[in-house]
Each structure stands twice: as structure tokens, then as C-alpha cells.
Amino acid sequence: MCCYLEDKEQAEDTAKIVEDKTSAQALTSIIILTYNKLDYNKLCIESIRKYTEPDSYELIVVDNNSNDGTTEWLQSQQDIHVIANTENVGFPAGCNQGIRLAKGDSILLLNNDTVVTTRWLVNLRKALFSANDIGATGAVTNSCSNFQSIFCEYASLDEMIRFASHVNRHNPERWENRTRLVGYCLLIKTEVVNKIGLLEEIFSPGNYEDDDYCLRIRNAGYRLLLCRDVFIHHFGSISFGEQAAHFNNLLEVNRQRFTDKWGMNPHLAAPYELTQDAEVAKWIAYQHEFGFCRQFMETMGWKFSLLMDQAEFALLSGDLEKAALLIKQAADSAHHSHPGFFCSSRLEQILRKIAEKIDGRVIVPQIAVPPQNAEKRNVLHVISQGYHSGGHTRLVERWIAMDTASAHSVIITLNSSTNPPWLREAAIQSGGWYNTLDTMSLSLCQRAKVLRDAAAAWADVVVLHIHPHDPVAPLAFGVAGASPVIFLNHADHAFTIGMSAADLIADLREAGQKLGRERRNVTQSCLLPIPLNLPPELQDKKLAKQALGIPEEAIVILSIASPYKLAPCGEYNFHNLLQEIAGRFDNVEIIVVGPADAGEWSQLKSASNGRIKAVGLQYDLRAFHSAADIGLVSLPMGSMTAALEAGVAGIPVIGVKVNIETLGADVAPGAVESIFATKEEFFTMLDRLVKDDAFRSRQGSELKAAIRHNHCLGWPEHLQALYSQLPDKHHPAEIAEAGEKEATGRDTCWFYFQHRSGLSYSSFG
């Protein structure tokens, strides 16, 4: 231990003092300021000792006249250079005291309320010395301004260290150019300090000295890097946190000092960098947002792998039910918060191993299964949970109604409480039956065994309409056996489990089929359009508009979507699009079914003088279809079923293309052009649809004919083609050993949309 009492004369020739101290190579001078908070000081310093190579650093601690034993403890340590002040000189002046003693080729300013982690300094140094024009580097953390915090979940230091070990893997692709770095952990080349001088002490006791210093570094021709491959824990504002009023006042005072010095406020002095990738920029405007979301997504992938570790251990321990529950939990999270991949070979392998053990390990009650219908094909539809409003539940009902050559039964695996009565009625009327496994007090593995036995006893074909997190059907059909299995890919845009248990994947659109082949290792797939009923006869358009309070001469544009699908993301901003439409066409009235007339939608209505109206959730759409002249596809996420139902009613549909194909809704690709790559093309078509009645009618008629052919009258032919591709007996697909495909920028955009729309914070009921 070396102890110094700071002499004012030492500060007179800063540049010379620093220059004389920089001869050593590969040594980092770590400078920490302390003022009381002994427990935090010990924790910080002990973490440095534990996670930093012993000969790679020197530790300089400047104590600002602590009175809780901190000074005495510091002076008792043999590996610390201590400067013991007799008064609190503040952060900038204290750091300068430490800098004058520094001997390393780099100087690290570190808050005393931090805990450093494995490989932290190695990775910071690699970035700092990777190029001559890099002047300083900083780390990410759990609590920090300037978008330097990342998503993390841990409840102890041990969990934090484990998380940091995942993050702190050297990766230059995770270095991010910044115009400003927060000084809680700031590594600076000594040559930069020599060139630009010490911290500006007018900002004492603290705040905005790091903004000032970063601007001076940039003005000297150096770059700043945020290292997203370095995570340390930051408790946050330990020194100032207990004096919030004083802290906030200090912020205002020093913000003004910065502005007086530089002639601009700090935010103008450090503008955020725009996203570099042109395709990503359509979703995410700024590079720091992209970096945050990409790291968040990678963390979700890491959390997924931890759950897979637990599931594998449960399987090895013989606890099949716990393994299945962990898989369900992991898949639920992965579906709502994209982990960077759309399926998991590892997860499917665990499911397969559980499936192989069920017959010998799981005891279940017998359920009464009616005899097969000898005159028809017997199709068993497996559903996780049904809903009253649209979606995949209506698809099942229409399948049953349109496949008159088959008897159809429905079995519910997870939650039957939300099922509409018409689903049961459809099955019974077709000659089949309806059963619910969730009402029988069975475990997941027991439900899988019951489902397996029921299918073997009754079904000629099994169709899985399951939720992306439901392990029951994959467990039931994860072994070779009786009837062939179809997996209906109704959630093709996000992570899904269970496809490996099927003989054939039924994709509802080409975009989903393409994603399955490229990212899900799917080899056996067939396109099956969404089945639609022929629409009811529409009301008189004049009367329909009158009933909705719309002038007869107005052109009505109708859009239907769940509110989450309309979350604005970069260029894909539905609110802005509606405002632009209303601004261009005085005779247009816009109705949006789905979101309620509240908040931003109420404001939009007021700003448009009532010409843009949100009318909430509507179960009967006949009145709206009757009044509509044009259908508008929602943005950023299209509603395929809503667009098809508008088109089959003879309403021309139009939309703006998004660059994630599975989020779009191209209703009649190759037949009628409805979705346009640019807004300019979109508005050219919309202008013609609004102004040319004959063209609008012709477009609607052509779209109606195309949809009727594929989705209504011609749908049974598509279904028969699907049935014809099935094998005689079920044999689940081989599970590819290859790991998940590397995530792309569009994966991050999909995650960003989930984050913006609130999907990331939801789960299946």
C-alpha cells in the first residue's frame, strides 16, 4: 500500500506529470473514487482482484475524506495506491489526482458502486487498442443512462457473474461507435489524456464531466466504442442517490456549464448514430436501438439454453413431466420474445426422448372414444386452445365444414375454457366427437398418452393446430405408429415447437413455407390456403354508410387488425400512413376495426375531424364490409384473414410491403397486385382506386374471383392434394443435428416489433 496526501502544487503542470508516467506497456491504471459506502468499496475492489489478471493493472483509490472506516480499510490493503484527501474534492478533481499517479498505457475510471466480471478488462483493452484512432471504450451494464444498459435478469451476484460470462465473449461485431460514453467505467488511452489534458474540474462535484471529456476526445480525432461484449454490474448513483434533490439540481447547473462552454447542450454535442444497415433502418432508426435489441434477443436465446439445460437434466433424472413443463416454458418465452431462431433441434430431441418413454412410464385413465366412421375418412384435429374471434379456431371450423368427405373430431390439450360452442357443434355435426384433456386433471405427459391412444383408436389422419409452446401433441406423436400427422403452420412468423413430430407441414402461404425450409429444417411441406366461407350478401352500400354516419359520397377505407399489429416501427408507421391518406384525399373516411377509440386513436380522430375512426373489436363485420370501398392491410403486421375476408367480399385490398415477408399479407400473389414495395407505388394505386370507380370495381371483382378459387370453392381440391401426399403410416421426421441458423438483422427487427408491440411481455393463457 502506498498512501499519498495530495499537494496542490502537483496540479500545476498536468501534461508533464502524465507524460512522465506512461512508459509502462500493457498496464491499466484503474482509478476509483470513494466516499464512505465501505461495503460497496470492498465489493468493487474484491471483484477487480478476482476477475482481473494480477499483473495487468495498478489500483489507485482516491478517498474523499470518508468517515465510515473506508480510509482505514484502504490504507490496510497492500495492493492499492491510496490518496487520502482531507476534504471531498468531488469526482473530476479526484479522478485527476489519480491520473497524475497513473503509470499505465491506459487509464480506467471506475465507479466504486460497480462489480466487475470475467474478461472485463481484457475485452475493453482489445477494443481500445484495436485501432489507432480509438480513444476510449466503455462497457454495458444493468443500470446506466445513454443506452448503455441492457436487459438482464438476476437475483444474486453469482447469477450476475453467470450472465456476464455469457455476455463477455470477445466479439468485435458487438463494438458500437458512440459519440458519448458514461464515465462509470471508461477506459482511455494514456496518449489521449496526454493530448487533451485532465477532466474539467468546473463540473465538480460531478455530472457532465464525462460528456465534456468525450467531446474533447472526439475533437482530438479519436473514436469512442461501446463494447457490448463487456458487462459489469452497476448499483447506480450510490454517492448521489440518497440526495435526489441535490443531484437533480447539480444536473441542471452542470448542464448549463456545459452549454456555456461549448455553445450547445450536451445532447446536441453527442448526436446518436443512425442505423447503418438500410433494411434494418426501415424498422430501427438508431444504431444503439439496434444494438440493444440484438443483445436483448441474444439474451433470450441464452435464457432458452439455460431452460434446455434444466430440461435435459430433468430427463436424465427421470422426471419426464418436469422436462415437458420446462420445454413449454422455454417455447412460450421464445415465441413471444424472439431468441434469434425459429425452432430448436435440441428441444425437439428432448421431446423425442420423452415421447419414447411415455408408453412404459405413464399411466392414464381410459377415455371413451366412439367407433370410427367406416364410410368416411376420420380426421382428428388437435387444438391447444380455441377462441371466439377469428384466427386458427375459425380455420378449424371451416376445414370441418368444407371437408364433407370426412368425419372430424376435436381434442383440446391445454385450455378449453375459451372455446366457442360452435367448434364442438361443427365436430358433432360432421359425425365426429369433441373432448377436452385439460378438464381431466392430467399431467402433460398423461395428456400426451391419452391423445396417442385416442388417435390410434379412431383417426385416419391427425391434424395439429397447436400453439407454438404446446408439448402435448409432439409428445403424443414423437414415435412411429398409426395414423399420419399433419402440422398446420398457422404461426409461421415466430418460434414454434413440434414440427418434427409431423409427416407433413401444411403452410398457409409461400412466405411461411420459405421460412420453414430456410430456418426450420423443414423438408416435407405443402401449401394449403386458408379456407374461407362464401361471404353473406352485403347490405346496400348507401344504407351501410348511412348507418355508420358516413356521407354517401365518401370513399370508405376499412382496415381490420388486432391493436398489437399496429405498433409503429421506424418507417412502418400505420398512424402516419392513415394521416397521409386523409391528407391527400379529402373525400376519404377511414375505419379501423380492432383498436379502441382511446389514447392515440382518439387523438387521431380529433386531428382528422372524425375522418379516421377506431371502432374497437367487432364480431360482426357485415356492416363494415358493406360500407367499405377499399380494404387497407395493417402495418407493420398484416392480418391475412382480414384481408382475405375483405377481398372475397369484392373489396379491393391494398397495402405497403414490409421487408419481413411473414409479417405481410399478400392476399392473391401472382393474380392481383395488392401489396406494393414503396409508398410511392402504393399511393399511385390508391389514387386510382379512390378516383376511378370503374377501376375500383374491376379490381375488387378480380380479387374476389382469385380468392374464391383458392380459398372457397377451390379449397377442397387443395385439401385433397394435401391428403394425397401423406404416407400410410406415421413416421416422425428425422431431427437435424445442425444447430440454429445464425440470426440476421431481420431477426432483430422481428424482436424489435415484439418489444414495441408488447408481445415480449405476454404469454399464452
N, C-alpha and C positions, 0 to 999 in steps of 0.2 A: 504494500500500500504506500502510495505517495500522496501527501497532503499539501495543498497549496492555499495560501491566503492571497487573494487576488490584489495586486498592486495597480493603482490607476495608471501609473506610468507605462505599464505593459501595453496599454491600448493605443499608444501614440503612433506606433509605426506598424500597423496591422499587416500590410502587404509583405514587409520584410520578415516579420515573425513567421507568417505562414509559409513563405517561400523557403525559409531555413529548415522547416520541419518536414519536407516532403521527399526526402531522399530515399526512404524505405520503399520497397516494392511489395505488392500483394499483401498489403496490410490495410485493414479498415479501422479507422478510428471511430468508435461508437461513442456518441456524446448523449448523455441523459441528464435532464434537469430534474431535481427532486425538491419538493416542498411538502414535508410531512407524508402521510399515506405510506407508512413503513411496510405494511403488508403487500401493497401493490409494488413497491420498490423491490422488495425481496423476490416476489414472483417474477418480475421482469428480468432481473439480473440472473436469477437461477435458471430461467429459461434460456438466456443467452449462453450461459455456461454449458447447458445440456445439449443445445441444438446448434452450436457453432464450433467449428474446428478451433482448437485451443490456440494455435499459433497464427491464426488468420486475422486476429483483431486485437486492439487495445481498448480498454474500457475507461472512459473519462466521465466521471459523475460530478456535476456542479450542483451543490446543495444550497438552496436559497434560504438558509437560516431556519431549518426545521427545528421543532421543539418537541417531537414525539419519539425521540430516540433514533431517528433516521441518520443523523450526522454521526452519532457514535457507532452505529452499526456499520456504516460505510467505512469509517476510519479503521474498523477492526478487520476489514477484508484485505487480503494480501494482493489481490489481482486488480485492484481498482485505483486509478489516479483520482483523488478527491480534491475538489476545490470547495472549500467551506467558506461561504460568504457570511458576512455578519449582518446582512440585510437582504431582503428579497429584491433582486435586481430585475426580475421578470425574465421572460423566455428569450427574446432576442439577445439581450446583453449577456445572459447566462450561456447561451449557445456560443457566442463569440469568445467567451472566456475559454470554453472547451476547445474551440477551433484553434486558438493560439497554441495550445499544447499538443495538437494533433501531429502525429508523425507518419500517418499512413498515406497511401496513394489515393485514398478515398475517405470521405467523411460522412458518417451516417448520423443524422439527427433522429433520435428515437424517443417517443413519449414514454414516461415511466408507467403509464397505465396500459401497457401492451404486454402480450405474451408471444414470444417468437416461437417458430416452429421448425421442423426438419427442413433442411436445404434452403432455408430462407435467404441467408446471406450469399450463399454460392450462386443462387439463381439471380439475385439482384446484381451481383458483380458481373455475371456472364452477360447480362443485358447492358450494363453500364459500359463495359469495355468491348462490346461487340462492334463498335464503330467509333471513329474519332470525333464525330460530331454529336455524340450523345453526352449530355452534360449531367443528367440526373435521372434516377429511376425511383419508382415508388411501388408499394405493394397494395393488394386489395385486402379488405377486411370485412368484419361484420357490422361495424358502426363507423361511418365516415361520410362527410359531405363530398361534393364534387364527383358523384357517381363512382366512388372508389369502393363502395360497399357491395357485397354480393349476397345472394340468397344462401343462407346456411341454417341448419337446424342441429343444435347440440345442447346438451344439458349439463355438461361437465367438461373439465379440462381434458380428460382422457378422450372423450368423444370429439372434442375440438381438434386434438392432435391427430386423431384418425382421419378426420375430414381434411385437415391441412395436408396430410400425406397424400391424399388423392389429388389435391389441387397443385401441390408443389412439385410437379414433374416438369423438368426443363422443356420448354416448348416456345421457340421464337415466334411461332404463329400466334401466340397469345400475348405478344407485346403490342401495346397500343400507343400510338403517338398522342400526346396530350399537350395542351397549352398551359396547363397548371397542374401541380401535384400538391396535395396536402402534406404539411410538414410533420405529421405524426410519425412517419417512417420515410425518410428522404435520404437517399444515398447520392452523394455528389462527388464528382471527380475533384481531387485537390487542385488540379490545374485550373479548374473553373473558379474555385474560390480565390486562387491567386490572381486570376484575371479580373474578377468583378468585385472582389472585396467581401467584407463580412455582412451579416444581416443588418438591416436598417433598424437602429435602436429607437427611432421615433415611434415605433409601433409597440414599445413596451407598455404594459407587461406582456402583451401578446395579442394575436389576431392580425391577419393580413401581412405579416412579415413574410410568410411563405408565398403569398400572391406576388408581393414585390420582388422576392428573390427569384421566383420562376420567370417573371417578366425580364429581369436582368439577365438571367441565363439565356433566354431566347434571343434577347437583343445582342448578346455576345456571339450569336451564331450557332448555338447548341440546341439540340432537341431534348425533349423530355419524354420518357417512356413510362407508361403504367404497365407493370408486369403482372398479368393475370395468372402467371404460374408461380406467384408468391402470395401466400395467405398468412397473415398473423392476426391474432385476436387483439381487439382494441376495446377496453371497457368504456372509454369515451368521456372526455371532459371531467376527469376526476378532480382536477385542480379548480376548475371554474364551475363545475356542475352544481355545487351546493350554494352558489351565489348567482342564481339565474338573472336577477335584475341587473346586477353589476356586469355580468357577462354580456347581456344584450346591449347595455349602454356602451360598453367597450367596443362592441362590434360597430355600432354607429359612429363612434368617434374615430376609430381607425379606418373605417371605410371612407370617411371624409378625408382623412390624412392621405390615404392612397390616391383619392381623386385629386386632391390639391397637388400632389407630387407629379402625377402622370397626366393630368388633364382629362381623365376618363375614369369611369367607375370600374371596379375590378372585373365585372363580367364582360364588359366590352374589351378589356385588355386581354382576356383569355377566351376567345370565342370557341365554341365546340366544333369539332371537325365533322364534316358531312360524311355519310356512308360512302365508301369507295366503290362497292360493287353495285352496278347500275340496276340489276334485277332486284337485289335486296333493298336498294334505296326506294323502290316503289312502295315498300312496306314500312321500312325503318329509316327515319331521316338522318339520325346521327350515329356515328361510329361507336360512341360509348354505349348507346342503347343496344346496338347490335352485339357488342362485346358482353354486356350484362346478360342479355337473353341467351346468347350462346353458352355462356358459363353456367347460367341457371339450368339450361337444358342438359348440359353435361352433368351437373349435379344430380338432376333427376335420373339420369342414366346410372350414376354411381349408387344412388339410393336403391334403384331397381336391382342392381347387382348384389347389394347387401341383403335384400329380401330373398334373392335367389340362393345366396349362401345359407340363409336360415332354412329355406325350404329343402335344400339338399341335405342339410344336417338332420332336419326332422324326418326326412325319408330314410336316411341311414339309421336313424334311431327307431324306426318302425312306426312313427306317428304319421300315418297317411293323411289323417284329417287336418292336422296342423300344417302339413306341407301344402295341401289343397287350399286352405284358408290363406296362407302366405302368398300363394300364386294369385288368388283372387284379389288380394290387397295390392300386390305389385301391378297387376294388369289394370286395375281401376285407376291407380295413380298414373300409370304410363299412358292410358287413353286420354286422360284429361290434361296432363302435363307432359307433352311430348319428350321422350328421353333421347331423341336422335335416331331412333329406329322404329320400324312398324311391326316387327314381330321379333321373337326371341327363340332361337334354336335351343338354347339352354333351358328355357321354360318349357318348351314343347317336349324336350327329353324327360324332364321331371314328370310332366303329365303322363307321358307314355309309360314310365316305370310304375307310377301309381296305378294306372289303368290295368297293367299286367298283374297286379297283386290283389285287385278288388275281389275277384271271384272267390279266392281262398281265404280272405281275411275279413270280409264284410258280411254281416248277417242282416237281412232285411225282411220285412213282412211281405206277404203276397198281396198284390192288388188285383182286383177283378178286371180282366181285360176281355171285352166281348170277342166273339169269334170273328175271323176275317170275313170280309165280303167276297164271296167266291166269284162274283160276276164283275168286279171292278179291281183296279189297282188300289192298294191300300197305302196311303201316304200319311206318315206321321210327322207333324210339324212340331218342332221343339222350340219353345219360346222362353226366354228368361223372365220377361215381364211385358205386359201389354199396356196400351194407353188408349184413352178415348179419342185423342186428337191425332189424326193422320199418321204419317210415318210408317214404320215397318209393320205395325199391327193391321192397318188397313190393307197393306200389301198381302198379308196372310189371308185376310178375308176375301180379297179379290181373287187370289190364287184358288182358293177353295171354290168360289162361285164360278170361275171360268174353266176350271178343270173338271168338267162334269163326268168324265170317264173314270174318275177316281172317287173313292171314299176317303174322307180326310178326318184325321183325329188330331187333337191338340193336347200337348202336355206342357205344363208350366213348371220351370225348375226353381226359380228364386223368389218371385213375388207376384202373387195372383190378385192382390188386393186392389190394384189399379186397373184390372182387366175390364173392358166393356162387355156387357152381356151379349152383344151381337157377335162376338168372337165365338163364344160357346154355341150360340144358336146356329152359326154357319157350319160348325163341325157336325152337330147333331143332324141338321137337315141334309148333309151330304151322305149320311149313313155311317158316320164315324162316332167318336166319343171324345170326351173332354175330361182331363184330370189335372190336379194340382199337387205337386210334390212338396211345396212349401207348407202346406197345411197338415202334413203328416208327422211333424216332429222328427224329421230325419236329418242326419248329417249330410254334408256334401257328398261324401263317398257312398253313403247309403242311397241317396237320390240317384247317383250315377248307376248303381247296381240295379235299382228298380227300373230306371229308364232303359238300361241294357236288356233286361229281361222282358220288359213290355214290348220293346221294338222287335226282339227275336220272336215273340209270340204272335205279333199282329202285323207288323209293317212289311210291305214290299219295297218301299223307299222311305228313307228318313231325310227330312229337310231341316237343317239347323238355321233358325232365325235368331240366334242367341246374341246377348250383349257381349261386348268385347272383353269383359272381365269374368265371364261365367265359365267355371271349370267343369260343371256337371256333365254336359254333353261330350266335351273332349275326353273326359274320364270314361264315360259310358262306351264310346266308340273308338277308344285308343287301341283296341285289339281287333284282329281279323275275326270275322264272324258272319252273321246272317245277311241282313239287307244292306244294299249300297247307301252311302251317305252323301248328301249334297250340302255344302256350306254356302248359304246365301250371304254374299258380302255386302250387307246394307250399310256398314260403317267403314267404307273403303278408304276414308280420308285420314284415319288415325290408327294408333296401335290396337291390335286385335289378337286374341288367342284362339286356338282351336282349329285352324285351317288344316293342320297336319293330320287331323283325325278324319278328314273327308276324302272321298274318292274323287270328287269333282267340285270345283269352285264355280258358283254362279255369280258372275259380275253383272251389275246393273248398268254399267257404262264402260266405254273404252278406257277412260282415264283410270278407273279403278282396276281394270284388268292390266293395264300397263304398269301401274304401281305394284301390283301383286307380282308380276314377273320380275321387275327390276329390284324390288326391295323386300319381297316376302318369300322368294324362292318358290313361287307357285309355278307348276308345270302343266297341270291339268285344269283348264278353265274354259268356261263357255259364257257368252253374253246372253243375258236374259233381261229384256226390257222390263221396266216397272209396269205391272198390269194396271189398267185404268178401266173403270166403268164408263159406259157412254154417259155423257152429262145429261142432266134433266133439261127439259125445254126451258130456255131462258125467257124472262119476262120481257115485255116491251121496253126497249131502251129508254124511250122518252119517259115512261112512267117510273122506271127504275131510278133514273136520275132525279126525277121529281121527289121520289120517296126519300132519297138521301140528301135532299136540299141542294141539289146541283143544277145550275141552269141547263136547259135543253141543248143550247148551242156549244156548251163547254166540251172539250175533249178530256175524257177521264182516263188517267193513267193509274193503274192498280198494281200494287206490289204487296206480296204476302210473304212474311218471314218471321221466325222467332226473333225476339229482340237481340239475342246474343250474336246473331249472324250479321248484325249491322254495326258492330263495334268499329269505329274509324281507325284505320291503319294507314298512315302515310298518304299516298295518292288515292288509295281505295277508301274514299270517304262518302258514304251514302247521303249524309245530310247535305254536304256540299253539292253533290250531284243533283239532289232534288231542288236545292235553291237555284242552281244554274238553269235547270229545266224551267222552273217557274219564272225566272228572269228573262229567258229567251222567248217564252210563249205565253202571251197574255191570256189566251183562251183555254189554258190547261188547268185542270183541277187534279190533284194527286191524293189518292187514298192509300194509306199503308195499314194493312191488317197485321196485327201481331203486337207491336209496342203500344202501350197505353198513352193516352193524351195527358202526359205529365212531364215535368222536368224539361229537358231539351226539346222534346216533341211539342210541348205546349208553347215553348218559345218560338219554335219553327212555325207553328200555326199562326201565332201572332205576327211574326215578321213577314209572313206571306199573305196577310189579310185573309186568313182562313182557307187559302188555296192548297195548303199542304196539311192533311189531317191524318193523325194516327187514331185508329178506332179500336185498338186492343184486340184480344183474342176473339175470333168469331168461328163458331162451329158450322154455321150455315152460310155458305159463300154464294149462294144462288143470286141474291140481290146485288152483290158486288160484281159478280161476273156479268150480270145482265146490264149493269150501268157502264162497264169498262169498255173503252175503245182500244187501249193499248196495255199490255202487261209488261211490267218492268222487273227484271231479275234483281234480286237483292245483292248487296255488295258490303263487305268483301266476300261473304259466303253466300252462294246462291242456294235457292231452295228448289231442287229439281222437281219434286212432286207438285209444288205450287205452280211452277212454270208450265208443266205438262197439263195440269188441270185447266189453266187459262187457255193454253193453246188448243186443247181438244174442244173447248167451247167456242172456238173460232176467233179468239182474241190474238192478234199478232203480238209476239213477245220480242223484247229487245233487252240487251244488257251489255255491260262492259266486261271484257275478258280480264281475268286475273291470271297471274303467271304461275299459280299453283293449280294445276288442272283439276284436281279432285275437289276444289272449293267452288268450281264453276258450275253452271247449269245450262249446257248446250243441249237444247231440247230436241233438235232434229238435225244433227250434224250430217252434212252431205245432201240434205234435202232442201231446207230453208235456212238461209243465213239469218241468225238471230243475235249472236254474240260477236262483238266487234273488238278488235285488238287495240284500237286507240279511241280516245274520246272524240277526236275529230270525225272518225268514221261513224261512231255511234250517233253523234249529233247530225251528221248528214242524213243518216237513215231516219232518225227521229223527226227531223224537219219534214221529210217526205211523208212519213206516217201521219203527222199532225195535220198537214196542209192538203193532202191528196186523199179524199175519201175513197175513191175507186181503188187506189193502190193499197190503202189500208185494208179494205175488204178483201182484195185479192191475196194479200199476204196472210191474212187470217185464215182464209179458205185453204190455201196451200199447206199451212202449218197444221190445220185441223186434219186434213187428209193424211198427212205423213204420220201424225200421232195416232190416228185411228188405225192405220195399217199396222204400226209396230206395237202399240200398247193396248189396243182394244180388240178389234175384230181379228187381227192377225196374230195376237199374242199366243193363242193356243198352239199355233204352229211352232213358235219359238220354244214353247214348253216341251212339245213332243220331241223337238231336236235335242233338247237338254236330256230328257229321259233316255233317248236312244244312245247317248254316249256313256251311260252308266254300265259298270260291269255287272255280272250276275251276282257276285258276292262281294261283301265289303272287305276291303284290304286298305288300311290307312296308309297314307303316303309316307315314304321314307323322309326322315328329318335330316336336312342338310347339316353337315358338321361345320360348315363355314360360319364364321362369326357375322355379326351385323355389318351391313354396308356402312361405309364412312358417311357421316352426316354432311349435308351440304348447306349452303346459305338458305335454301328454301326450307330446310328443316327448321332453321332458326326463325324464319318468318312464320311458319306454322305455329311454333311455340309462342311467338310474339302475339299472334292473333288469339291464341288460347288465353294468354296472360291478360290481354286487353279486354277480352270479352267476358272474363270471369270464369271461363271453363276450368282454368287451373285451380280454382278454389272450390270446385264442385266435385261430387262423386255420385255414383249410382245409388238410387234409393233401395 
